[in-house]
Amino acid sequence: MRETGRDAHLKRKSKQGQRGSVFGIVKAGLMLFFCLVLSVPAFGQSRFEDYWTIDEFFRKKPAQKQITAAFEKRVQKSGNVDVPLPDRTLRISVVYPGVQASDYWTRSVRAFEARLKELGVKYTLMPYFTRPSKDVGMQRSYLAKALNSKADYLVFTLNAERHKGLIQKFMAAGPTKVFLQNITTPLKAFGNRQPFQYVGFDHIAGTRLLAERYLTETGGEATYAMLYGPEGYVSAMRGDSFYLFMDEHPKMKRAAAYYVGFDREKARAAALELLTAYPDLDFIYSASTDIALGVVDALKETGKLGQVLTNGWGGGAAELAALEAGELPFTVMRMNDDNGVAMAEAVFLDQTGRRAAVPLVYSGELVLVDQKSGSKRLMELKERAFRYSK
């Protein structure tokens, strides 16, 4: 098993330093080509100004903190039909970017449906899956179908900038209640006309856990690169926040950062370029499951697995398998099914006349796991995280 902490980091630095002086013009040429292929993000606080963080939101709406605490208790318990439901069948549309290696989205649907059934909610589900941050035209078509079907609830996400306008138009067009999944920071632009619920796992909180781990692993001194997903909300929350955390430590030097989409092969190609151009690299920060798996592919291909670190993001089945195989050092793991359960509980409360008991934001628990977590601990976390989507 790979050493962890400051001693292992110093050994890696020593090996890498022996190779660090051979590039010069070659390095510059490679990275010039690479920058033409991939977009380099602009860092700063501006990306966060469109949203309220959870803490900011609670300060603005203190009553929501109590509502959220009570709602969290419902989510953690078994489904309880404490009030009779009206005898009707709900129409629910789900438009998800589920065509990716991460099983977050498919597990969310399974948990959502399982809890609805446990609560005795009658429903018809209309699921639509697309590629993440692509197929916006297709997503627009699916939203139109949901609107025309007079769906009672729509479960969508917000990542691309164009999603914002689609959501606003949808909320203005009819009575359908909108869940925005995988976002836990209310949009200021929506003003008083917010969606029914934001639900997911706080990207900034998860990123903070990863940043703290990297600081521990490197002793606060490292050269690193970053691979973002597509331009949009998730990349900003997971990527820009990581950069800002690192920027507080002057010996953490960022060599490069690129958008590669949620695409394993593009992440692999990007990692290969980075490993060639920056032989003294200590770690590559991965902003998603697909990216992490692509970086692992590159590290295996170059024989640098265990020398250069990377991370997972989400802790789904693919990441946990890589972690248990000794390929992925650590990841932040979502208690995945809680978000599907939360949506089902919100529907149940709404249908039983208790809309006021539904918080605007629900953010589930995140746990850092690594190769030393042990099979017993990982099994316990899997049982919690995938309690409905096994």
N, C-alpha and C positions, 0 to 999 in steps of 0.2 A: 504493500500500500504506500502511496506517495506520502512523503513527509509533509507536515503542515507547519505554518508559523514562520517566524523570522529566520531560523536556521536553514530551512529548505529554500527560502527565498534567496538567502545569501549564496547558497550553492548554485542556484540557477543563474544568479547575476554573474558569478565567477565564470561559469561555462560560456555564457552568452557574451561576456566582455571580450573573450578571446577571439570571437568572430566579428566583433563590431566595427572593425576599421576597414573592411574590404569593399565597401559599396560606393559611396560618393556619387559619381555621375550616373552609374547604373541605377542606384536607388532613386535619384531624381527623375530619371526617365521613366522608370516603372510607375512611380506615383503620379507623374503627369498624365500618363495613359490612363491610370486607374481613376483619376479625378474626372476624366472626360466621360467615363462609363457610369460613375456613381456620384450622386449629389452629396455635397458636404453641408451639414446643417449649421445654421447660425445659432449660437448658444445665448442664453440670457433669461432674464425673468419675464420677458414680454409674453412668452407663450402661455404663462400661467395667469395672465391678467384677465383672461376671458372667463375664468372659472372661480368659484369659491372652493377652497379646500374644505375638508370635513370640519376641521377645527374652526375655520372662518365661518362656515355655515352655522355651526352650533352657537357661536358667539352672536351671530345675527339673529338666529331663531332658537333661543335657549329651550323653549318648550319641546322642540324636536328631539333633544337629547334624551328626555324622559320617555317620549313615545318610542324612540329607537330602542331603549333599554328593555322596555316591556315587550316590544316586537321580537327582539333577539331571544327572549325566553321562549316564545312560541316556536321560533325556528329550531331551537335546540331540542325541544321535546318532540314526542310522537304527535302525529296529527290528532287534534281533539275537536270533534264536532260538538262544540258547546252551545251552538245556536242553530236551529233548523234552517236549512237552505230553501230558497224558493224553488219550485219545481219547473226548471227551465234548463235548456241546453245552451251553453255559451259557445260562441264562435271565437276562436283564438288563432291569430296569425303569428307565425314566427319567421322572421327574415334574419338569417344568421350568416356570418362569414365563416362557415364551418368546414370549407374545403381547405384543410391544412393539417399538419401533423399533430398539432395540439388537439387533445380530445375534450378540451374545456367546453366547447359549444354543444357537442353531441351529448355529453354527460349532463349538461345543464337541462336539455330537453327531457332526457330520461328522468332526471330527478323531479323536474317540474310536473311531468305527467304522473309519476308515481305518487307524489304528494297530493295532487288534485284528486286522484282516485281514492287515496286514503281518507281524504276529507269528504268524499261523497259528491264532489262537484261533477256535474254532467257537462261534457264539452265536446266540441269537434275541433281538432287541431289541423291547421293548414301550415305545414313547415316548408320553408324555402331556404336552400343553402347556396351560397355563392363563395367566390374567392375573396379573401380579405382585402379591403380597400381597392378592389377592382370591381368590374361588373356593376358600376354605379347605375348605368342605364337599366340593367336587369333588376337591380334593387328597386329602382323607381317603378318599374313595371309590376313588381311584386307588391309594392306599397299600394299601387292603384288597384290591384286585385283585392287587397285587404280592405280598402276603402269601399269598393263596389260591393263586396260581400257583407258590408255593414258589420264587420268584426266587432265584438265587444272589447277585445283587448288585442293590442299589437305588441310583440316583443321585437325590438330592433336594437341597433347599436349606434354609436357615433364615433367615427374615426376620421374619415375624410372630411374636409371642409364642406364639400357639397352635401354631406349628410345633414348638416345643420339646417339648410334651407328646406330639404325634403321633410324633415321632422316638423319644422314650423308650419309648413303648408298642410301637413297631415293633421296636426293638432287643431288647426284653424278650420279644417274642412268638415269635421263631424264629431260625433260623441265618442268615438273609439278612444279607449284609454291606453296610453302608451307607456310601456316599460322601456327604459334605455339601459341595456345591459352592458357590462364591462366598462362602466363609467360611474364614478362615485363623487364627482365634483360638479355640482349644479352650474349650469351655464347662466352667466349674468344676462346675456342677450335675451333669454326667454322671459326675463322679468317676472311678473306675477302669473304668467301662463306657462307653468312648468309641466313636465310630463307627470304621469301618475306615480312613477317611482324610478329612481336611479338605483341600479342594483349591480353588485359585482364585488371586486376586491381592490382596495386602494393601491394603485400602481406606485404612488410615491412611497407609501409605507413599505411595500415589498422591496422597492429599489433601495430604500434606506438600509434594510436588513442585509442586502447584498453588498452595499458600499461598506458597511461596518465590517463585514467578513473580509473583504479585500484589504481593508486597512490592517486588520489583524494578521492576515496571511503575509503581507509584505512589510509589516512594521512601519507603514506609512511612507514608504519610499519605493516607487516603481515607475516604469514606463508602460503605458497601456494604450490600447486602441478600442474603439467602440463600433459595434455594428447595430444600427437602428433597423427597425422594420420599414414600412412605407411611411412617407411623410403624413403626419396626422396626429391625432390625439394620443394614441398609445405610445408612439415614438417620443412625443414630447414629454409625457408623464414618466416614462421609464428611462428615456435617454437623457433629456436635458436635466432632469432632477439628479441623475447619477453624476453627470458632469459638474453640477453645482455642488454636490456633496464632496467630490474629489477636489474641486477648486479651493476648498477650505484648507487643503493640505498642500503646501507649496512643493513638496518633494514627490507628489504624485503627478507625473508628466504625461499629458495626453499627446500621443504621436499622430493619430489620425482618427477620423470618424466618418462613416458612410451609411447611407440608406441602401439596404439590400432587399427590402420587402420581407414578408414572412415566407422566405423561399430558401430551402435547405441548400440547393445547388449554388445559388448566388452567394449565399453565406460561405460555403466551402471555397468558391473561387476567390472571394474577397479575402478570406483568411489566408489562403495560399499567397496572395499578393502581399499581404501585410507581413507574413512570416519571412518572406524573401527581402522585402524592403527595410524591415526593422528587425534585425537579428537579435537585438537586445530587449525585445518585447517580453514583459512579464505576464501580462494577461490580456485577453480580449473580452470585453464586456458584451454579452449577448442579450438582446432585448426581447427574445421570444424563444419558444421551444424549437421551431424550425431553424432559427439562426444558431442556437446552441448545438443542435445535432450536426449542422453543416460545419461549424468550427471544429467539433470533435472529429469529423471526417478528415478535415485538413490536418489536424494535429497527428492523427494516426498515420496519414499519408506521408508526413514529413518526419515521423519519428520523434515528435516533440510532445507527445501526450505525457503529462506529468511534469514537463518542464515549463510549458506555457499554460497558464490556467484559463479556464472559462467557466461560465455559470449557466444554469438553467433558469427559466422564468415560468413558474406555474406549477411544476411538480406533477404533471400528468403521467400516464402510464409509460410513455416513451422516455421521458426524462428519468423516471425512477428506475427503469430498466438499465439505462446508461449509467446511472449512479451506482446501482448494485453490481454492474459489470466492471466497475473501477474506471470508467471512461469519463464520467462527469464528476468533478470534485464536490460540488454543492449546488443547491437550488433553493429557491423560495417556493414553498408548496401551499397552494390554496386548499382550504377545506371546501373543495369544489362544489359539492352538491347543495351546500347551504344557500347558494344563490338561487337555484331552482326551487328549493323549499320556500325561500323568502317570497318568490313571486306567487307561488301557490297560496301561501298564507295571506298575501295581500289581496288576491282574488277572493278568497273565502271571506275575509273581513269586509271587503267591499260589498259582496253579495248578501251579506247578513246585516247590512245597514251600519257598519262600523268603519266607514271610510276614514274617520278622524284618527283611528288607531293605526293607520298605515303611515309609516315615516316616509318622507320624501326620498331619503337616502338610506340604503342598506349596504354596509360593507362587511364582508365576511373575514374570517380569521386567516392569517398567513403565518407559516412556520418555516424556519430555516432548517434544512436537513442536509447532511453530508455523508461521506463514506463511513464515518464513525458512528452514525446514528444507530446502527445495529438492526438486525432483521426484526427483532421484537418491537422496537420503537417504530420502525417503518410500517410494520403490519398494523399496529394500533392506529397510526395516522391514516393509512389507507382505509381502514374500517370506518373511520370518522369522515374522511373526505369523500369516499365513494359509497356512502351508506345506502343510497338508492340506485346508483348507476353501476353496480358491480357487474 
